Amino acid sequence: MQLAKLIFLNALSTMKAELSLLEFKMGKKSPEYLYLRKSIMDFVYKGLKKTFKTLEENKIIIRCPKKCSLRKGYSDCKCNGSGYINVE
């Protein structure tokens, strides 16, 4: 079980659900939706980065050898795009 992968995929799922609700309510092109979308995405990604740095400092996870980027979203890698894998 990859800890960073689980945290990352759960955060992405939650973020996507929130954005879908906002898009339904406000419309995809509305200025309010675009502002909230950027704010929510920044908040989620900054929180994930902080969480992963803490786990890395505590030697629970390490950087993915494929150099995956957190902000690029899901990828077909052991880390699934989180950028981190468990320490083995």
Contacts in CASP RR format, 6 or more apart in sequence:
PFRMAT RR
TARGET T0000
AUTHOR 0000-0000-0000
METHOD contacts of the structure
MODEL  1
MQLAKLIFLNALSTMKAELSLLEFKMGKKSPEYLYLRKSIMDFVYKGLKK
TFKTLEENKIIIRCPKKCSLRKGYSDCKCNGSGYINVE
1 86 0 8 1.000
2 78 0 8 1.000
2 79 0 8 1.000
2 80 0 8 1.000
2 82 0 8 1.000
2 85 0 8 1.000
2 86 0 8 1.000
3 55 0 8 1.000
3 60 0 8 1.000
3 61 0 8 1.000
3 86 0 8 1.000
4 52 0 8 1.000
4 55 0 8 1.000
4 61 0 8 1.000
4 79 0 8 1.000
4 82 0 8 1.000
4 83 0 8 1.000
4 84 0 8 1.000
4 85 0 8 1.000
4 86 0 8 1.000
5 78 0 8 1.000
5 79 0 8 1.000
5 80 0 8 1.000
5 81 0 8 1.000
5 82 0 8 1.000
5 85 0 8 1.000
7 48 0 8 1.000
7 51 0 8 1.000
7 52 0 8 1.000
7 82 0 8 1.000
8 48 0 8 1.000
8 70 0 8 1.000
8 79 0 8 1.000
8 80 0 8 1.000
8 81 0 8 1.000
8 82 0 8 1.000
8 83 0 8 1.000
9 74 0 8 1.000
9 80 0 8 1.000
9 82 0 8 1.000
11 44 0 8 1.000
11 48 0 8 1.000
12 44 0 8 1.000
12 73 0 8 1.000
12 74 0 8 1.000
14 44 0 8 1.000
15 40 0 8 1.000
15 41 0 8 1.000
15 44 0 8 1.000
18 40 0 8 1.000
19 37 0 8 1.000
19 40 0 8 1.000
22 33 0 8 1.000
22 36 0 8 1.000
22 37 0 8 1.000
22 40 0 8 1.000
23 33 0 8 1.000
26 32 0 8 1.000
26 33 0 8 1.000
26 36 0 8 1.000
27 33 0 8 1.000
45 70 0 8 1.000
45 71 0 8 1.000
48 70 0 8 1.000
48 82 0 8 1.000
49 70 0 8 1.000
52 61 0 8 1.000
52 70 0 8 1.000
52 82 0 8 1.000
52 83 0 8 1.000
52 84 0 8 1.000
55 61 0 8 1.000
55 84 0 8 1.000
56 62 0 8 1.000
56 63 0 8 1.000
56 84 0 8 1.000
59 87 0 8 1.000
60 86 0 8 1.000
60 87 0 8 1.000
61 84 0 8 1.000
61 85 0 8 1.000
61 86 0 8 1.000
61 87 0 8 1.000
62 84 0 8 1.000
62 85 0 8 1.000
62 86 0 8 1.000
62 87 0 8 1.000
63 83 0 8 1.000
63 84 0 8 1.000
63 85 0 8 1.000
64 77 0 8 1.000
64 78 0 8 1.000
64 79 0 8 1.000
64 81 0 8 1.000
64 82 0 8 1.000
64 83 0 8 1.000
64 84 0 8 1.000
64 85 0 8 1.000
65 85 0 8 1.000
66 77 0 8 1.000
66 78 0 8 1.000
66 79 0 8 1.000
67 83 0 8 1.000
68 75 0 8 1.000
68 77 0 8 1.000
68 79 0 8 1.000
68 81 0 8 1.000
68 82 0 8 1.000
68 83 0 8 1.000
69 81 0 8 1.000
69 83 0 8 1.000
70 81 0 8 1.000
70 82 0 8 1.000
70 83 0 8 1.000
72 81 0 8 1.000
73 81 0 8 1.000
74 80 0 8 1.000
74 81 0 8 1.000
75 81 0 8 1.000
77 83 0 8 1.000
78 85 0 8 1.000
79 85 0 8 1.000
END
